[in-house]
Amino acid sequence: MNADLSASTWEDLHARSARDLYASVPAFAKCGSDPAIAALTVLMTFAQTAITARRQENSVAAHVVIGPKPDADPAILGLARHMEAAITGSACRARNTTPFDPGAWLEQAGYIGLLTRAVKAGANESDLKDMAGMISEAIEKLSSRISHLTAVHLDRLLQRDLPQLDGRPSGTSATLEWLLAVDRSGDAERPVVLLRRWQALGIYAALSTVLREKPITRAIDEGQPLKPILMDRLGVSAAELKALRGARSLPAALKSAIDLEHAVVELKAHGVPLAEWPGRGEPNQPAAWLQSPWAGIHRNTIVRMDYVGNQHARDAIGALAEDILRPLAVHRATIAKRGDLAYSFLHSFEFPAGLRNSRDRRVFLAVLNRAIIGSRGIKAFHEAVELWHRRVATISAVRHERRTDRPGWPAICPPWRCERGIHEIVPLTSAAGLVEEGNRLDHCVGGYYQQCRSGAVQILSLRREGTHAATIELTLSGTTADTLSFQVGQFKARRNRRPDDELHDVLRAFLTALNSGAHPIFRTQLTAHRKRMEQEGDYLWSAGALPIAHAREVFPLYLPLLPRGTPADLDGWCKQTGLTAALDRAAALLLRSA
């Protein structure tokens, strides 16, 4: 069909489209001069034409040229203008509000109503299906051309307006839209604006979103000195601003929707000296910034990001916040009866956007860093993290116990005492019991919480004259009271040593009592618990803050993580570091800001 376009006029193509349309649905002839039929005909005609898009001087708008030249009909010109807006918007704007959508254009012309009228006029399903296929083909062809013209238009704009740019960006972004000065399209000053924006972004590509802010863009466009404006906007010194020069490549700035402003905010909030900034605070260090943990989005960091650059450290700080800081904060909020905004802060430690770069937040974070990190360097802190991780299973067990809907698990039997009366075996049925056993015997029985909770394992404490002497592990099997059975797993004394022969004799006597029925086994309760855990899982727990009693209980387990000289109890730590006072000040500040 395209071969004879040069010999065809718009009228010829339009008439051909009308004949094809009426031939596919003869019932259209009974619908009169319907606007929807006219729109269908125009769409089919456009699909047969040659369409090009031309640039306009000092403008980003595309000018669509159609061959052969169409009639000056409002509907025809309207669709052509829609093509121009779609090409311009897709090529130049990060958010195109006028995408090319022939289907929506047809619906506005009354396409759905036309189908209803055609059916009433006698159109059958086969006719309408053939017609829909023909229209769909025309839409696909036209959409493909517009998509191609969009890419061509952007390439030509970049060649004309930004010849300095190496390579074509993968797509339009807010920064590219700003760099092309789309907002100044047609303005006589646009060529100068293009140069000034290019120069500003070339120096401060790390601050692309800041440069796009209206007051700063206005200053750039007017040729005002940029350095003092950025220093004031970011609250940085001349040396700190210099560190941001060349901190990110231009291609990265054109691709990313964010910049390094948030990194600067966090570096300043945590009081990081310039020499410890990425690249040692020197300019033109894009690789150092790219690899730095500060470059990620971290709105809620309570300690310096470079201290929690690995997963173990992040886990440790997250657990500390969950087990200690959040219960403490919510406890303080309950006492002080703060407002909603302050209460929300005390759950998350997040300052609202307007205070994120404030002196108040810096003071608060300084207290947290002093309480958690102290004077230690990154290496020393990471060594403490690894030491703490040996106890993480125990802490997790207690945390889960505090939150679960039905804490603990049933005992395999009541406590048992030997005939001589100096030895006792006590089943442990809670995370707290496991923690105490592990602390008394200096081993990792706390790590068996999940197995105990599921009903697969029972842990029992063997005591001599009331003193913890050894720990017994029993593994359980069987799904009913009749089939429930157990086997001895591990049997360990202090620091996982082998128990002495006397304790082995006590264990054998206990097992004999169980197997003979002389000492009862709670078979029904155990099998019911095992069945419930198998069917329901262990997901019935609260997402709310843990109680202050939990924080006090597990605080000693965090001592390996905290600075040397930290008091052994939660209240002493809070008093020494000023943590409770800092929480109260922050809550009061947020209450005033609400």
C-alpha positions, 0 to 999 in steps of 0.5 A: 500500500505504501508503494503508491503513496506518492501517486495518492492524495489524502482524499484517495487514501481516505476514500479507500479507508472508508470503502474498506471500513464499510465493506467489513461492516455493511451495517455502518451504512445504516448509522448515518454520518456517525463521528465514530465512523469518521474517526475510524476512517481517519485512523486507518488513513493515517496508518497508510501515510508517511509521517515525519517529525521535525524540530523547531528552532530553539524549541523542544516541540516536535512538528509532525509532517504527514504525506500526503497532506491531510485535509484541514478537518478539525478531527484530522488536525486534532489527531496530528496535534496529539501525535506531536504532543506525544512525541514531544512529551515522550522524548523530553519529559520524565513524566509524559502526561500525553502518551499516544493512545489511539484507542482512547482517542477512538473511545472519546469519539464514541467508538463503544456507542457505535458498536452498540448501534451497529449491532442494532442495525444488523451487524453480526459478530464476525463482521465486527471481529474483522473490523476490530482486527483491521483497526487493531492493525492500524493502531499497532502500525501507527503506534510503532511509527510514533515510538520510532519518531520519539527516539529520533526526535530525542536524538536530534534534540541532543545533537543540536542542544547538547552536542557535548554529551557523550552517548545517548541516555537510555531514556528521559529522566527529570535531570535530562528534562532539566538539562534540555531546558524543556521549561524554557522551550521557545524562550530567546534566552534558552541557548544561554540557559542550556550552557549554564545548566550544562556547566552547573551539572558538569561540576555538581552532578552529585547534586542533580535534584538540588540543582533542579529546585526552582530557586537554584535553577533560577539562580543558575539560569540568571548566572548567579554565583552557585557556590554560596547558594549551595553552601547555604542550601546544604548547610555545608562548608566550602571544603565540604561542598568541594568534596562534592565536585565530581563526586558522581559522573554525568551519565549516572546523574542523568540515569538516577532519580536521586542524588547525594544530598541525602548522603551529605545530610547523614554525614553531617547529622552523624558528625563525620569529619570531612577526612572520613567522607568518601574519597577522604573528602577530596573532589573528583572521587566518584568511585569512592562515593559509589562504593560507600555505604553512605550513598544508599538511602538510609533515612533512619540510621541511628549510628554511622553508616560506615560502621554498619557496612556489613550484614552482621553489623546491620543485624546487630544494630537492628536487634539492639534497636528492637530489643533495647532502644524501642522498648525504652523509647515507648516506655518513656513515651508512656511515662511522658504522655507525649503527642502522636508525632512524638510517639511515632518517633519513639517507635522508629527514631525517625525525624520528620523531613523538616528536622532531618538536617537540624541541630537537634537531630545531630545532638540526638544522634551524637548521644546514640553514637556515644552510647553504642559505638563510643570511641571505637574505630570500625575494626574494633566495633566489628570485632565486638559485633562478631562476639555479640553474634555468638549470643544472637540465638539466645536474644532472638529466643527471648524476643520471640517469646515476648511476642508470641501469642502462646508463649513457651511449650508444654513440658515432657514431664513434671520435675523429677527428683532422684531417690537420694534427693540431691539431684533434680531434673527440671524440664525447661519450657520457655526462652527465659529458661533456656537463657538462664541455663545457657548463662549458668553453664556457659553454652549455647542452649538458647539456640535450641529455642525454635526446636523446643517451640516446635515440639521437636526437642525438649531441653531439661536441666539436671541440677545437683543440690540446686546448682545447674550441673548439666543439660539434657536434650531429648528429641521427640517423634510420633504424632499421637499420644500412643506413638510419642517417643523420645531419644537422648540427644546431647548431654553436656556439662559446663562449657559443653564438657562431658558430665561426670559419671555420677550425672550419667547415673542420674540420667539413666535413673531418670530415663528408667523412671520415664520408660517404666511409667514410674514418672509420668509423661505428658503425652496428650499435651505434647502431641497436641502442641506438636500438631498445632505447631505443624498445622498453624506454624508460629506466626501468631505474634505482635508487631508492637514494641516489646516491654521494658522488662524485656529490654532490662532482661536481655540488656546484659546479652548486649554488653559485648556489643557496647563500649568498654565500661558500659554499666551492666544494667539498662538503667545505669547505661541510660544514665551514664550516656544521657540516653533517656534525657536525649529521648525525652528532649527529642519527643518534646521537640517533636511535640512542639513541631506537631 
